[in-house]
């Protein structure tokens, strides 16, 4: 049965109360960066005056959602130019030598150790139930939200509408996520005025996008809700479930150092990070492991810009699994190295 917004008691009253403006978050931007660097502009004209928004509401209403409440939700949206600026220059656009220190550093490792002690029960249970090791779960949460310290400052509704209707390169994706979010509002009792997340609409302690929330979140503490925002148990269990569903292999390696010769290796770069090349195929392109690896293994080739030139790695299937959480190889390597530090 398709959930409807009608099942939310008092939702119409809630959405008619405007949230405190979050434009003050612009003050947290990096020094020296212009306020606006995006070629895209947010919220002009108002969303409810746009044919594409009206058509989107028509589709949702045809699926059983209440048109009046949908229109009230869109009327309450605050367009966010800051979101368009941020998505135009993501952290993953930085070289590895600048990206790594953001997430793999002494303070974050120390916080991770404290986090693992404080959440030992749920981490141990998640490892037992889902077969995903504790350090990986902690590292994901550490990279995503610094162990719950930064859940994001943008209203998810604002983020998804802004990106869905003012960011053409990925409009279809963000409109799909907006559709999932409106279902979540009904299914999990989310408050559109208060639910905040990243500039891309990811939310909770593990920063799940709406479709992943619906597909992989679990009620790990058995209280009847899948609460990724306020429940450590559910956040930990849901991250573990995500990795299980994407075939994480606990105890298996993630990367191995590699060296390259000539220029033939460049043909193996890009195209995703599925582990699809044999050692013979790698060697034919001038790529060789710099440490012992299984002779019958399959690998991807990873190139990162380090402080002393490019670094090369062979990616095992587990590396690819991390990129399913975030496609960036920088992100996957940061998670891996943080997890390794926490294990030690």
Rosetta blueprint (number, residue, H / E / L):
1 X L
2 X L
3 X L
4 X L
5 X H
6 X H
7 X H
8 X L
9 X L
10 X L
11 X H
12 X H
13 X H
14 X H
15 X H
16 X L
17 X L
18 X L
19 X L
20 X L
21 X L
22 X L
23 X H
24 X H
25 X H
26 X H
27 X H
28 X H
29 X L
30 X L
31 X L
32 X L
33 X L
34 X L
35 X L
36 X L
37 X L
38 X L
39 X L
40 X L
41 X L
42 X L
43 X L
44 X L
45 X L
46 X L
47 X H
48 X H
49 X H
50 X L
51 X H
52 X H
53 X H
54 X H
55 X H
56 X H
57 X H
58 X H
59 X H
60 X H
61 X H
62 X H
63 X L
64 X L
65 X L
66 X L
67 X H
68 X H
69 X H
70 X H
71 X H
72 X H
73 X H
74 X H
75 X H
76 X L
77 X L
78 X L
79 X L
80 X L
81 X H
82 X H
83 X H
84 X H
85 X H
86 X H
87 X H
88 X L
89 X L
90 X L
91 X H
92 X H
93 X H
94 X L
95 X L
96 X H
97 X H
98 X H
99 X H
100 X H
101 X H
102 X H
103 X H
104 X L
105 X L
106 X H
107 X H
108 X H
109 X H
110 X H
111 X H
112 X H
113 X H
114 X H
115 X H
116 X H
117 X H
118 X H
119 X L
120 X H
121 X H
122 X H
123 X H
124 X H
125 X H
126 X H
127 X H
128 X H
129 X H
130 X H
131 X L
132 X L
133 X L
134 X H
135 X H
136 X H
137 X H
138 X H
139 X H
140 X H
141 X H
142 X H
143 X H
144 X H
145 X H
146 X L
147 X L
148 X L
149 X L
150 X L
151 X L
152 X L
153 X L
154 X E
155 X E
156 X H
157 X H
158 X H
159 X H
160 X H
161 X H
162 X H
163 X H
164 X H
165 X H
166 X H
167 X L
168 X H
169 X H
170 X H
171 X H
172 X H
173 X H
174 X H
175 X H
176 X H
177 X H
178 X H
179 X H
180 X H
181 X H
182 X H
183 X H
184 X H
185 X H
186 X H
187 X H
188 X L
189 X L
190 X L
191 X L
192 X L
193 X L
194 X L
195 X L
196 X E
197 X E
198 X L
199 X L
200 X L
201 X L
202 X L
203 X E
204 X L
205 X L
206 X L
207 X L
208 X E
209 X L
210 X H
211 X H
212 X H
213 X H
214 X H
215 X H
216 X H
217 X L
218 X L
219 X L
220 X L
221 X L
222 X L
223 X L
224 X L
225 X L
226 X L
227 X L
228 X L
229 X L
230 X L
231 X L
232 X H
233 X H
234 X H
235 X H
236 X H
237 X H
238 X H
239 X H
240 X H
241 X H
242 X H
243 X H
244 X H
245 X H
246 X L
247 X L
248 X L
249 X L
250 X L
251 X L
252 X L
253 X L
254 X L
255 X E
256 X E
257 X E
258 X E
259 X E
260 X E
261 X L
262 X L
263 X L
264 X H
265 X H
266 X H
267 X H
268 X H
269 X L
270 X L
271 X L
272 X L
273 X L
274 X L
275 X L
276 X L
277 X E
278 X L
279 X H
280 X H
281 X H
282 X H
283 X H
284 X H
285 X L
286 X L
287 X E
288 X E
289 X E
290 X L
291 X L
292 X L
293 X L
294 X L
295 X L
296 X L
297 X L
298 X L
299 X E
300 X E
301 X E
302 X E
303 X E
304 X E
305 X E
306 X E
307 X L
308 X L
309 X E
310 X E
311 X E
312 X E
313 X E
314 X E
315 X E
316 X L
317 X H
318 X H
319 X H
320 X H
321 X H
322 X H
323 X H
324 X H
325 X H
326 X L
327 X L
328 X L
329 X H
330 X H
331 X H
332 X H
333 X H
334 X H
335 X H
336 X H
337 X H
338 X H
339 X H
340 X H
341 X H
342 X H
343 X H
344 X L
